[in-house]
């Protein structure tokens, strides 16, 4: 028994040296350090495999090994810091023990999930297992840490492994290991068995910890060391499984490769035997195939170069980028040393250098200043013939007389073609004689066509962008032109916007006067700071103006020096080198002329530029014609208003003033006769006439000051007049319309009828002493009648009227005459008075509301 006990003590001592256990913290340095080294080795192996290939299991194992390494490293650092009296974590946090167990559980869960995914090939099961395990770990860490912190603060000598929190960590870890083992039992094989055995260690650890906790920790010395030993032992077993599985995979791959190699050897032997039997027959075919292969290789190289050019030129719509990329690609593809691209200028038709690479071709083809093509001879030949041109100098033949070709021995130029039209030339040079074979020359011609398509697309793209800008400018200008009635604004807008569109320095606007038969400069842009000069152009003095009037269409002058229709004013004063003349045409006559000046040099006016400028001019002509018509309407309206005011003063104020003059003369005669009472009566009549004149003037002024109101029917106007008269009198005044449809008259006619009714109501209120006054509106066919009747004292119409009454009636009759009607008065003393205004309306003079609108 003593020997057995001694052996057990020896084993426990040995385990204590490697697996630690109860006692001072330094007992666990070897345990944590050894486990950290093992986890590190596994982490490095998994990382090296993951680095070369993205493997799901290696990625999970990398995280699992990393968590295990983090746990052991953390605890090793924690114990070392304790021995060195260094504060690793705040003592009051009591975080190290719960964190150690949480990292251990997380590492085991992730490693188990990795092997589940690899062995079962069920990513969803592995992912679900890992998610539940990690979530459980996090919850347990928070719960146990909070409980442990409270316990440790109350009892500093407490040990986390002896609490329920430490025990539950081991138990739950064992449960997850048991679940993984249960899932792995579905697969047979040494791998699943070894992994299950390793995970069984953690199940045993959980069981031992629960038993130790149940027994009151009486076997801490034994069980702690056994559990720690199982934990450390599981790490190299997992490493063995991992590395062994890799070696097995490698052996399988080598076996498969060997089998495939053996199979290939057998196939080679069979093929060799067959080829040996048919060697004589295939000799001729081999030579033919070799030649065909040469041709295929050459064609493939040509197609590759052509495809490369096509890819580069079709990837962009920028002309400069297309040409530079194409040249950079074609020079090495065709093994040339230098090259340049020239394009035809659309206006002048001259070749213009766009880009070049390698040694400048001007060194071999003569110096050329400016931006023209550096190799005009060969490029012009290629453009003119629309086919490639080759010059070989290596044999001393070919080339331009007197040209210095320097080190170049081969020159070639192919036209850049699109839709059977030459757009320019691609020229290349080589220091090797006859550097371009016929197949390469065909390839170069095809490349020239590809570049031509790309150049045309780029130009269309540029033209589309320019059209979009011009359309936006045209829309903005059209909006402004249609929204203004000021001719000066129209002049300014059309000249400035069109000059900007054409890129001109200056513009002149001249207005045509049909009566005087001359054109007056009304606006200039870019010439004078103080505005337009006082200048008149006459057809007999200006051949250009006479030609514009005769043609009534645009005249484009490329060079003013060569045009005899222009005098010294255009050349010397305005310094015009090119001139674009556009007439502003109205419906049946010219409204003016636009002149756009380019002061730099003679210029070719493109058809699209002329079309845009004419479009601007047409919009401006419409706006100008509208502005001129509006100005004429304003003048006519002003004249009509003046005539109305004159007639109003003639029918009203003028007669009152004449009446006042007669009254004043009559009062003077009475005063000379000494009839004072009669003079006072006359003064009272004069005062009444003055009041009437004042009322007339105020009504006229009020009508002028009021802003235009929507037209009202005649019924509403007469009803309003009755209401206003009733407000200033004690009589009952009513209005009755026997016309069901609203009657709309011209403003002048309606005002005259309203004034007659107002005057009749005023007379009835002042003189009739009536109790009731009524206004009736009736229609009989084409005749309209307004009747003003009262039940007052009446009077005898045949009796000689007093001057004042006669004067008021004369004004009413004058107003009736103005609308083509007549005024009839029916009255007897004591029987009231009836005033009838009747007039005839013609079709168009009276309308319904929808006609008015």
JOCORKA-V640258 format. One record per backbone hydrogen bond with DSSP energy under -1.0 kcal/mol. NH is the residue of the N-H (numbers start at 1). CO is the residue of the C=O. If there is no record, write none. Layout:
# JOCORKA-V640258
nh=[NH,NH]
co=[CO,CO]
This chain:
# JOCORKA-V640258
nh=[5,6,7,8,9,10,11,12,13,14,15,16,17,18,19,27,28,29,32,33,34,35,36,37,38,39,40,41,42,43,44,45,46,47,48,49,50,51,52,53,55,59,60,61,62,63,64,65,66,67,68,69,70,71,72,73,74,75,76,77,78,79,80,81,82,83,84,85,86,93,99,100,101,102,103,104,105,106,107,108,109,110,111,112,113,114,115,116,117,118,119,120,121,126,127,128,129,130,131,132,133,134,135,136,137,138,139,140,141,142,143,144,145,146,147,148,149,150,151,152,153,154,155,158,163,167,168,169,170,171,172,173,174,175,176,177,178,179,180,181,182,183,184,185,186,187,193,194,195,196,197,198,199,200,203,204,205,206,207,208,209,210,211,212,213,214,215,216,217,223,224,226,227,228,229,230,231,232,233,234,236,237,238,239,240,241,242,243,244,245,246,247,248,249,250,251,252,253,254,255,256,257,258,259,260,261,262,263,264,265,266,267,268,269,270,271,272,273,274,275,276,277,278,282,286,287,288,289,290,291,292,293,294,295,296,297,298,299,300,301,302,303,304,305,306,307,308,309,310,311,312,313,314,322,323,324,325,326,327,328,329,330,331,333,334,336,337,338,339,340,341,342,343,344,345,349,352,353,354,355,357,363,364,365,373,379,380,381,382,383,384,385,386,389,391,393,394,396,403,408,409,410,411,412,413,414,416,418,421,423,425,426,427,428,429,430,441,442,443,444,445,446,447,448,449,450,451,452,453,454,455,456,457,458,459,460,461,462,463,464,465,466,467,468,469,470,471,472,473,474,475,476,477,478,479,480,481,482,484,490,491,492,493,494,495,496,497,498,499,500,501,502,503,504,505,506,507,508,509,510,511,512,513,517,518,519,520,521,522,523,525,535,537,541,542,544,546,547,548,549,550,551,552,555,557,560,571,572,573,574,576,577,578,579,580,581,582,584,586,591,592,593,594,595,596,597,598,603,610,611,612,613,614,615,616,617,618,619,620,621,622,623,624,625,626,627,628,629,630,631,632,633,634,635,636,637,638,639,640,641,642,643,644,645,646,647,648,649,650,651,652,654,656,657,658,659,660,661,662,663,664,665,666,667,668,669,670,671,672,673,674,675,676,679,680,681,682,683,684,685,686,687,688,689,690,691,692,693,694,695,696,697,698,699,700,701,702,703,704,705,706,714,717,718,719,720,721,722,723,724,725,726,727,729,732,734,736,738,744,750,751,752,753,754,755,756,757,758,759,760,761,762,763,764,765,766,767,773,774,775,776,777,778,780,783,784,785,786,787,788,789,790,791,793,799,806,807,808,809,810,811,812,813,814,815,816,817,818,820,821,822,824,826,828,830,831,832,834,835,836,837,838,839,841,845,847,852,853]
co=[1,2,3,4,5,6,7,8,9,10,11,12,13,14,15,24,25,26,28,29,30,31,32,33,34,35,36,37,38,39,40,41,42,43,44,45,46,47,48,49,53,55,56,57,58,59,60,61,62,63,64,65,66,67,68,69,70,71,72,73,74,75,76,77,78,79,80,82,81,90,95,96,97,98,99,100,101,102,103,104,105,106,107,108,109,110,111,112,113,114,115,116,117,122,123,124,125,126,127,128,129,130,131,132,133,134,135,136,137,138,139,140,141,142,143,144,145,146,147,148,149,150,151,155,160,163,164,165,166,167,168,169,170,171,172,173,174,175,176,177,178,179,180,181,183,184,189,190,191,192,193,194,195,196,199,200,201,202,203,204,205,206,207,208,209,210,211,213,212,219,220,222,223,224,225,226,227,228,229,230,232,233,234,235,236,237,238,239,240,241,242,243,244,245,246,247,248,249,250,251,252,253,254,255,256,257,258,259,260,261,262,263,264,265,266,267,268,269,270,271,272,273,274,278,282,283,284,285,286,287,288,289,290,291,292,293,294,295,296,297,298,299,300,301,302,303,304,305,306,307,308,309,310,318,319,320,321,322,323,324,325,326,327,329,330,331,429,429,357,427,355,425,352,423,350,345,343,371,341,341,339,360,361,361,351,375,376,377,378,379,380,381,382,413,411,409,409,393,400,405,430,430,391,428,389,426,424,421,418,416,342,414,340,412,338,410,437,438,439,440,441,442,443,444,445,446,447,448,449,450,451,452,453,454,455,456,457,458,459,460,461,462,463,464,465,466,467,468,469,470,471,472,473,474,475,476,477,478,481,486,487,488,489,490,491,492,493,494,495,496,497,498,499,499,597,597,525,595,523,593,520,591,518,513,513,537,511,535,509,509,507,533,519,538,538,565,542,543,544,545,546,547,548,581,579,577,567,568,568,569,570,598,598,557,596,555,594,592,589,584,584,510,582,508,580,506,578,558,606,607,608,609,610,611,612,613,614,615,616,617,618,619,620,621,622,623,624,625,626,627,628,629,630,631,632,633,634,635,636,637,638,639,640,641,642,643,644,645,646,647,648,649,652,653,654,655,656,657,658,659,660,661,662,663,664,665,666,667,668,669,671,670,674,675,676,677,678,679,680,681,682,683,684,685,686,687,688,689,690,691,692,693,694,695,696,697,698,699,700,701,702,743,713,714,715,716,717,718,719,720,721,722,723,726,771,773,775,777,847,746,747,748,749,750,751,752,753,754,755,756,757,758,759,760,761,762,763,732,789,734,787,736,785,783,780,839,778,837,776,835,774,833,772,768,796,802,803,804,805,806,807,808,809,810,811,812,813,814,817,816,838,836,834,832,793,828,792,826,788,824,786,822,784,782,842,744,848,849]
